[in-house]
Amino acid sequence: GIADGLYRLNLTTKGLTQLLKLESNEHLIRDLLLLEQTLLAASSDGLYQINLTTGEQTKLRHKPASNTSQNSNNVKLLIKDERLGLLVGTVDGLFQIPIPNEFDSSKKGPIALISELNIWDMLKDGDNYYVATDKGLFQYFPNSKNMEFVLNFSGSQYRTTDDNIVDIFRDRSNNLWLASKSLGVLKWPTVTKR
């Protein structure tokens, strides 16, 4: 993905084939998810579905019609969850929609799961998720649809003011490595949550 869209590179011929053209050069591709012959593209302009066999492109509705926030159009994270369907993280919340090959008008539409948080990354933890946001780290419990605050950088001994956690990585010892937007990485042992 580049500024104006998404391209497929043929490794043999080194040629590029455009798969998706975004409405403006100001928009960009933020995440991709391949589901068989369907490629989902998260962009700062919304969520797109591309049929890799036919080349057909469709802009998908990823949030309820009642949500008018322009920031929730800025899609940055796509996660396939076997129980929940497709999880769509945006600058202004997390939404749940059916997996694309299940899209039809008889299925219920998008559901808002988390509101008013900039969703940077998520990490599965059993049936639950750790959620990296602009306000720190949270744990989301899909069965109860509840969320619990875990930590933020400004509440640590480092006294930083930027609570953005943009990436999460779990190591073999079950520590979470939390990447900040501008201040490096914090290693957090999950056993301290007990």
Residue pairs with C-beta under 8 A, 6 or more apart in sequence:
1 7
1 28
1 29
1 32
1 41
1 43
2 28
2 29
3 22
3 25
3 26
3 27
3 28
4 21
4 22
4 25
5 18
5 19
5 20
5 21
5 22
5 29
6 18
6 19
6 20
6 29
6 32
6 39
6 41
6 50
7 16
7 17
7 18
7 19
8 16
8 17
8 19
9 15
9 16
10 16
10 17
19 39
19 41
19 50
19 52
19 55
19 57
20 29
20 41
20 48
20 50
20 57
22 28
22 29
22 43
22 45
23 45
24 45
26 44
27 43
27 44
27 45
28 43
28 44
29 41
29 42
29 43
30 42
30 43
30 44
30 74
30 75
30 76
30 77
31 41
31 42
31 75
31 76
31 77
31 78
32 39
32 40
32 41
32 42
32 78
33 39
33 40
33 42
33 78
33 79
33 80
33 86
34 40
35 80
35 99
35 100
35 101
36 101
37 51
37 52
37 53
38 49
38 50
38 51
38 52
38 100
38 101
39 49
39 50
39 52
40 47
40 48
40 49
40 50
40 60
40 78
40 86
40 100
41 47
41 48
41 49
41 50
42 75
42 76
42 77
42 78
42 88
43 75
44 73
44 74
44 75
44 76
45 73
45 74
46 59
46 60
46 62
46 73
46 75
47 59
47 60
47 62
47 75
47 78
47 88
48 57
48 58
48 59
48 60
49 57
49 58
49 59
49 60
49 100
49 103
50 56
50 57
50 58
51 57
60 97
60 100
60 103
61 97
61 109
61 110
62 75
62 88
62 90
62 95
62 97
62 110
63 72
63 73
63 88
63 90
63 93
63 95
63 110
63 112
64 95
64 109
64 110
64 111
64 112
65 109
67 93
67 112
69 92
69 93
71 90
71 91
71 92
71 118
72 90
72 91
72 92
72 93
72 95
73 90
74 90
74 91
74 92
75 88
75 89
75 90
76 89
76 90
76 91
76 119
76 120
77 87
77 88
77 89
77 90
77 119
77 120
77 121
77 122
78 86
78 87
78 88
78 89
79 86
79 87
79 89
79 122
80 86
80 87
80 99
81 87
81 124
81 142
83 127
83 142
84 96
84 142
85 96
85 97
85 98
85 99
85 102
86 96
86 97
86 98
86 99
86 100
87 94
87 95
87 96
87 113
87 122
88 94
88 95
88 96
88 97
88 110
89 119
89 120
89 121
89 122
90 118
90 119
91 118
91 119
92 115
92 116
92 117
92 118
93 112
93 113
93 114
93 115
93 116
93 117
93 119
94 112
94 113
94 114
94 117
94 119
94 122
94 131
94 140
95 110
95 111
95 112
95 113
96 110
96 111
96 113
97 109
97 110
97 111
98 107
98 108
113 140
113 142
113 145
114 131
114 140
114 147
117 131
117 133
117 134
117 135
117 138
118 133
118 134
118 135
118 164
119 131
119 132
119 133
120 132
120 133
120 134
120 164
120 165
120 166
120 167
121 131
121 132
121 165
121 166
121 167
121 168
122 129
122 130
122 131
122 132
122 140
122 168
123 129
123 130
123 132
123 168
123 169
123 170
123 176
125 139
127 141
127 142
127 143
128 139
128 140
128 141
128 142
129 139
129 140
129 142
130 137
130 138
130 139
130 140
130 150
130 168
130 176
131 137
131 138
131 139
131 140
131 147
132 165
132 166
132 167
132 168
132 178
133 164
133 165
134 163
134 164
135 152
135 163
136 149
136 150
136 151
136 152
136 153
136 154
136 155
136 163
136 165
137 149
137 150
137 151
137 152
137 165
137 168
137 176
137 178
137 188
138 147
138 148
138 149
138 150
139 147
139 148
139 150
140 146
140 147
141 147
141 148
150 193
151 188
152 163
152 165
153 160
153 162
153 163
153 165
153 180
153 183
153 186
154 160
154 161
154 162
154 163
156 186
158 183
158 186
160 180
160 183
162 180
162 181
162 182
162 183
164 180
164 181
164 182
165 178
165 179
165 180
166 179
166 180
166 181
167 178
167 179
168 176
168 177
168 178
168 179
169 176
169 177
169 179
170 176
170 177
171 177
173 189
174 189
174 190
174 191
175 187
175 188
175 189
175 190
176 187
176 188
176 190
177 185
177 186
177 187
177 188
178 185
178 186
178 187
178 188
179 185
180 186
